[in-house]
Amino acid sequence: MATHKKHGNWKPATEAVRGGQMRTPFQETAEPLFLTTGYAYEVPEEAEARFKGAPGYTYARYGNPTTTMFESRMAALEGAPCARATSSGMAAVSAVFFAGLRPGDHVVGAKAMFGACRYVIEDLLGRFGITSTMVEGTDLAAWRKAMRPETKMLFLETPANPTLAIVDMKSVAEIAHEGGARLIVDNAFASPALQRPMDFGADIVIHSTTKYVDGQGRCLGGMILCREDFLNDHLQIFLRNTGPTISPFNSWVHLKSLETLAIRMRAHCENALKVADFLAGRKEVTAVLYPFRPDHPQYALARAQMSGGGGVVTFEVAGGKEAAFRLGRALELIDISNNLGDAKSLITHPATTTHSRLSPEARAELGVSEGMLRLSVGLEDAEDLCADLAQALEAK
Ligand SMILES: *Cc1c(COP(=O)(O)O)cnc(C)c1O
């Protein structure tokens, strides 16, 4: 097998369709799905050489050609030297921490993060003698103050779930590097089509490819993008021996999904902005958070870091939980679901779902109110979405 075309200096749209492709002697146009656990050798010498590091595959936990294509294509889109796929976004997050940290190390994280990431940092890492400090991600002085000599990793999500706060990646990367630490960015909400954290100094980028990379709510997947030093010193040996391996089928679905990522993201962004503007004009709505609306608290930063505002709109209805639930019950088109990044529009009430594990005080600190709803705007016609929201806002 060989890469099928000489790799030129391709633009992202070309990489998304062609990057990383390998063809078998059948010369198939679409990327093949390799469902195999093992690989055979012509002679024992070949097995011996492979185990000494000669190119090729030995076992599915160590690698799969379909997964290699998915990794190469993601690396090209993120502008990253190395990429390793994992079974889920959380497998990617956990692997980065457990591979790269030792007892006595310290992690600084932005408070507004995916709930499971917070559990891994605060509860799990703590059990192994790794301490952490949570800061307000938009407060650069707080990041600086949290740094200690033993700080090894800084972790943030931008835009963050569910308030869509934008964190200044370049400044936090500088703080990390001054302290000899690595900056890790969870890029699930923006996807590489809208934001490339490594361009702003991030050392490691992680993804839940379950979300916008898949884009149709079908398969779990994750990705770790990093440089050779982290891969060789920490990650490779960890992944090989602990086995958070992605199914080749899921790799194949997500590899093919990358071909349409940029055009889907453009459509998500257009729809989300229309829905955000519509919501902002409604008397029942007390707040709208969308990174590409000029009233977003970090609008200028969002414009500097992202090429589109993303597909998620967060808003608050007057009347707290009761009003939020009433709206949910009345929706006829938009589904109630805590997933996001689907072609179908999905809405969730963070206080009672994704953020229900937090104390009311912790929720208040993050700005997650009882009347807040997070809407993952899909690819339906924006007029139909606004009409559904209008009738649901008016429901008694
Ligand atoms: C969904 C999500 C994750 C976790 O990914 P899974 O694929 O569900 O394991 C992590 N971070 C963010 C921002 C997410 O949205």
The ligand as a Gaussian input file, in Angstrom:
#p B3LYP/6-31G(d) Opt

LIG

0 1
 C      -18.370000      15.069000      24.129000
 C      -17.210000      15.793000      24.622000
 C      -16.148000      15.118000      25.237000
 C      -16.163000      13.624000      25.449000
 O      -16.188000      12.914000      24.270000
 P      -16.801000      11.440000      24.118000
 O      -16.562000      11.116000      22.692000
 O      -18.245000      11.523000      24.503000
 O      -16.059000      10.553000      25.069000
 C      -15.071000      15.872000      25.664000
 N      -15.037000      17.214000      25.506000
 C      -16.035000      17.887000      24.913000
 C      -15.930000      19.357000      24.762000
 C      -17.167000      17.218000      24.464000
 O      -18.157000      17.895000      23.887000

